[in-house]
């Protein structure tokens, strides 16, 4: 994650660096990304990059977490003890629609699943989730990954997700 030097930057400069990261990681895999292109696009010195991030992986993780936070904004937390299949389905459909329609993060998310996912540690999972919420979350993320890898199958994948979530809901009753 970025250093306090980065988080304390003026908003305009922080946005410029973040935009340069998005440009680089949307066009290139983590393995092929270059600090030189990022600093040129951001208009910063190479040394500044290393004052902001430990390395390219650190910068990528920051950007990916920022993108996910932006995309997930408004979904709200899962209500413990109240499994709602439709809420999971709606969140996945909204996520896919947001990523697909906004185009801001589409290439980043698609490249993440195609090339970068295995290069970064997974996000921590809440241990407070019930088994059914964990299963729904796992199915939801698998569906998102499938849609990003096979966009033409989106309708089929979402329908299959909804069926699976409804099966989970019926087990809860």
C-alpha positions as CSV (number, residue, x, y, z in Angstrom):
1,X,0.0,0.0,0.0
2,X,1.2,3.5,-0.6
3,X,3.3,5.4,1.9
4,X,2.0,8.4,3.9
5,X,4.1,10.5,1.5
6,X,1.6,9.5,-1.2
7,X,-1.5,9.8,0.9
8,X,-0.4,13.3,2.0
9,X,0.1,14.6,-1.6
10,X,-2.3,17.3,-2.8
11,X,-5.4,15.7,-4.3
12,X,-4.6,16.8,-7.9
13,X,-1.1,15.2,-7.8
14,X,-2.4,12.0,-6.2
15,X,-5.1,11.8,-8.9
16,X,-2.5,12.4,-11.6
17,X,-0.4,9.5,-10.3
18,X,-3.4,7.3,-9.8
19,X,-4.5,8.0,-13.4
20,X,-1.0,7.1,-14.7
21,X,-1.2,3.8,-12.8
22,X,-4.5,3.1,-14.3
23,X,-3.2,3.9,-17.8
24,X,-0.2,1.6,-17.3
25,X,-1.9,-1.3,-15.6
26,X,-4.8,-1.2,-18.1
27,X,-2.5,-1.5,-21.0
28,X,0.2,-3.8,-19.6
29,X,0.3,-6.7,-17.3
30,X,2.1,-6.4,-13.9
31,X,5.0,-8.4,-15.4
32,X,5.3,-6.0,-18.3
33,X,4.6,-2.7,-16.5
34,X,7.3,-0.1,-16.4
35,X,8.0,2.6,-13.8
36,X,9.5,4.7,-16.6
37,X,6.1,4.9,-18.4
38,X,4.2,5.6,-15.1
39,X,6.5,8.5,-14.1
40,X,6.5,10.0,-17.6
41,X,2.7,9.9,-17.7
42,X,2.3,11.2,-14.2
43,X,5.0,13.9,-14.7
44,X,6.9,12.9,-11.6
45,X,10.5,11.9,-10.9
46,X,11.4,8.2,-10.8
47,X,12.6,8.7,-7.2
48,X,9.2,10.1,-6.2
49,X,7.5,6.9,-7.4
50,X,9.6,4.9,-4.9
51,X,8.8,7.4,-2.2
52,X,5.1,6.6,-2.9
53,X,5.2,2.9,-3.5
54,X,7.6,0.1,-2.5
55,X,7.6,-1.4,-6.1
56,X,5.3,-2.0,-9.0
57,X,3.4,-4.7,-7.2
58,X,2.6,-2.3,-4.4
59,X,1.4,0.3,-6.8
60,X,-0.7,-2.3,-8.6
61,X,-2.3,-3.4,-5.4
62,X,-3.1,0.1,-4.4
63,X,-4.7,0.8,-7.8
64,X,-6.7,-2.5,-7.8
65,X,-8.0,-1.9,-4.3
66,X,-8.9,1.7,-5.2
67,X,-10.8,0.4,-8.3
68,X,-12.6,-2.2,-6.3
69,X,-13.6,0.3,-3.6
70,X,-14.9,2.7,-6.2
71,X,-16.8,0.0,-8.0
72,X,-18.2,-1.5,-4.8
73,X,-19.3,2.0,-3.4
74,X,-23.0,1.9,-2.7
75,X,-23.3,-1.9,-2.4
76,X,-23.2,-1.8,1.4
77,X,-22.2,-4.5,3.8
78,X,-23.8,-7.9,4.1
79,X,-26.3,-8.2,6.9
80,X,-25.1,-10.9,9.2
81,X,-27.6,-13.6,9.8
82,X,-29.9,-12.6,6.9
83,X,-28.9,-14.3,3.7
84,X,-30.4,-12.5,0.8
85,X,-29.7,-14.3,-2.5
86,X,-31.2,-11.4,-4.6
87,X,-28.9,-8.9,-2.9
88,X,-25.8,-10.9,-3.9
89,X,-27.2,-11.2,-7.5
90,X,-28.0,-7.5,-7.7
91,X,-24.5,-6.6,-6.4
92,X,-22.8,-8.8,-9.0
93,X,-25.1,-7.5,-11.8
94,X,-24.4,-3.9,-10.8
95,X,-20.6,-4.6,-10.5
96,X,-20.5,-6.1,-14.0
97,X,-22.7,-3.3,-15.5
98,X,-20.6,-0.6,-13.8
99,X,-17.3,-2.1,-15.0
100,X,-18.7,-2.8,-18.5
101,X,-20.5,0.5,-19.1
102,X,-18.1,2.9,-17.4
103,X,-15.0,1.5,-19.2
104,X,-12.9,3.3,-16.6
105,X,-11.8,0.0,-15.0
106,X,-12.9,-2.6,-17.6
107,X,-9.4,-3.2,-19.0
108,X,-7.8,-3.2,-15.6
109,X,-10.3,-5.8,-14.2
110,X,-10.1,-7.9,-17.3
111,X,-6.3,-7.9,-17.3
112,X,-6.3,-8.7,-13.6
113,X,-8.2,-11.9,-14.1
114,X,-6.4,-12.8,-17.3
115,X,-2.8,-12.0,-16.2
116,X,-2.3,-10.5,-12.8
117,X,-4.5,-12.4,-10.3
118,X,-1.8,-15.0,-9.6
119,X,0.9,-12.3,-9.1
120,X,-0.7,-10.5,-6.1
121,X,-1.9,-11.9,-2.8
122,X,-5.6,-12.3,-2.4
123,X,-7.7,-9.8,-0.4
124,X,-8.4,-10.9,3.2
125,X,-11.7,-12.6,3.7
126,X,-13.9,-11.7,6.7
127,X,-14.0,-14.6,9.1
128,X,-17.4,-13.3,10.4
129,X,-19.2,-14.6,7.3
130,X,-21.6,-17.5,7.7
131,X,-21.0,-20.6,5.5
132,X,-23.8,-19.6,3.2
133,X,-22.6,-16.0,2.8
134,X,-19.1,-17.3,2.2
135,X,-20.4,-19.6,-0.5
136,X,-22.4,-16.8,-2.1
137,X,-19.4,-14.4,-2.0
138,X,-17.2,-17.1,-3.6
139,X,-19.8,-17.8,-6.3
140,X,-20.3,-14.1,-6.9
141,X,-16.5,-13.5,-7.4
142,X,-16.3,-16.6,-9.7
143,X,-19.2,-15.3,-11.8
144,X,-17.5,-11.8,-12.1
145,X,-14.3,-13.5,-13.2
146,X,-16.1,-15.6,-15.8
147,X,-18.0,-12.6,-17.2
148,X,-14.7,-10.6,-17.5
149,X,-13.1,-13.6,-19.3
150,X,-16.2,-14.4,-21.5
151,X,-18.2,-11.2,-21.9
152,X,-20.4,-12.7,-24.6
153,X,-21.7,-15.3,-22.0
154,X,-22.7,-12.6,-19.5
155,X,-26.4,-13.4,-19.5
156,X,-25.9,-17.2,-19.1
157,X,-23.3,-16.7,-16.3
158,X,-25.6,-14.3,-14.4
159,X,-28.6,-16.6,-14.8
160,X,-26.5,-19.5,-13.5
161,X,-25.4,-17.4,-10.6
162,X,-29.0,-16.5,-9.7
163,X,-30.0,-20.2,-9.8
164,X,-27.1,-21.1,-7.5
165,X,-27.8,-18.3,-5.1
166,X,-31.5,-19.4,-5.0
167,X,-30.4,-22.9,-4.2
168,X,-28.3,-21.6,-1.3
169,X,-31.3,-19.6,-0.1
170,X,-33.5,-22.7,-0.1
171,X,-31.0,-24.5,2.1
172,X,-31.2,-21.7,4.6
173,X,-35.0,-22.0,5.1
